[in-house]
Amino acid sequence: MNINVSNFRQAVSKIRLSNAAFEELLSASAMLGAEAKTGRFDIKHACIDPFYSQSLGEALRNIRNIIEHESHVLILDGFRTDNLASFKSLVWAFGSLLGTPMVQNHLGHKVIEVYDRGGKSIEEGARYHQTRQGACVHNDGVSDPLPIDYLILACGQKALLGGESILIDASAVYAELMAFPEILEELKCDFYFENRGMSEDECLFKAPILSFSNEGIPLIRYFRVYIESAHLKAKMPLTLAQVQALDFLDTVLDQSSVQHRVLLEPGQVLISADNKFLHTRTHFIDMHSPRSEIDDAEPLNALNRYMLRMWLRKQ
Ligand SMILES: [Fe+2]
């Protein structure tokens, strides 16, 4: 098998929908907005008529092609709205047109709000999106045996300080670890993972950290805290060789040579192939005290760091 590690040094490209495509997206969002007033906004998928939405249809095909076959990551700019309700509706409309939204928690939510609730830490059992912690490099598709095809992170507001997104191409990681074949072999073997937050019933499953697509592109599945927790629950402590492999992996992930850093601005949407990119963020400090609930009527510029996250499968 040929391993494809050729494109990991490219910068993350930024694109913007054409005016015509954005207008078509706003129309699709507005149609949803009227119906979403009575309940959660992430239930009914947006739809477009291919005849009347040719610009948006073409833009969606282009984005899918970039994520699946080209750089596997991009930033889409220009998603500016006045208040939180219209931002949620716009991002949901876009995501549900780009792919099929996946459920992300045991409550059935398909859009997750990423902001600091001011509660417990990841080590105490919180999910990453509820904290302001940085430094845990991971990909999101670790709680389900099947991968996430498109990960969407839409920025409604940035932090007062910090909160950079760090993106790490699995191909770059693989290239660095080629000097350590015994480490690569260990990472290709099964580890335990858990479905943290996805279901009331705890479920463990086994999968390799490193694998390859049919085209030979390195694929990754990694969140160390969750793996360590899953091995404890399985009563199968990590072996010395496994711990060493994770230490080598973490050390590579810490190298600036494999990292792209991006500070998402309000209105920017990061889209990536979740099983080809690890990510994390730097620690951040918000403008205001943390809150557990935010009113939909709030203007975006009054919020702390606020992101919407979607997980999509190819349609
Ligand atoms: Fe994440």
Residues whose N, C-alpha, C, O or C-beta is under 5 A from the ligand:
A	BS01	LIG	D140
